[in-house]
């Protein structure tokens, strides 16, 4: 078998994997029961594995271009289309630049893997669930080294009385037995130290309903000077989301999906208010009804998925915080993220995007159903909003 044929099979296989990943990303963005999403992921893995084997079988060691039955051109065409998409996504990944309104970013990496009270980090942070424990302990896994950042953005139409307001954005805990409560307690210690005006959680608290008992010692004890606000995500929807919502509220958090919340400035009560609203669609509820809020209010949307960006722009949302995509969890060295459960694929896997008039921040989150991270650390981010004096378009 020639080198050129093997090269072509390799490139087509990469393209076919991209097509499959695009399909999984789209499926995971829909309101589908967990069993269908899981079945799609399994089928996807099977097809990606089978594709190069079948292709080599079909080509039968022939030289390129092969004389083969027409039916074989279907997978070849899929691979070619996927490879084109892969090149496009790679170019997009490398062309990404933060928006001009980004004033500064100060980040530090916090390595949580210290031995505390004589207990080594593997036993302190990694749960006992055997398969997940093996995943968490893979060499180079960044799951337990978190990035804590302060990012400052200058926004048009931010009322002067809110100049300098701070928000801590947390997302996607996915409590399960693969990662211990101690890990989330350590992450929450970092968030508490940032002492924000608004403490925000954008969904996916649980993958195991029993772990709701961790909430009081983790997110439940966090406070923002103006309050703490949450929405839930698709992984909460898979479970008993009513109980999760109830527990958050019991611990002093405000459920943004019940109705928008208007916050007047304490020192300037007659000035422009902030309005916070939530969006758990497509999994739960409906998008917020903003018809009753002040016309000039500075609108902030907390949405589990970045897919609601279109609604945000149409409704004059000035800041949108989202999670759900986890940054892809694994960002390949050249290609970037591959899996990102969004209708937009990997376009909004993580980062900050200016889509006039909305600044959207997509968090990589804190953990995941699988505790694995490469080039994609968990993050705790404090956003500082400043009043912009210039047009940022
Ligand atoms: Fe998630």
Boltz pocket constraint, residues with backbone or C-beta under 6 A from the ligand:
constraints:
  - pocket:
      binder: B
      contacts: [[A, 172], [A, 174], [A, 203], [A, 204], [A, 233], [A, 235], [A, 324], [A, 325], [A, 326], [A, 365], [A, 367], [A, 368]]
      max_distance: 6.0
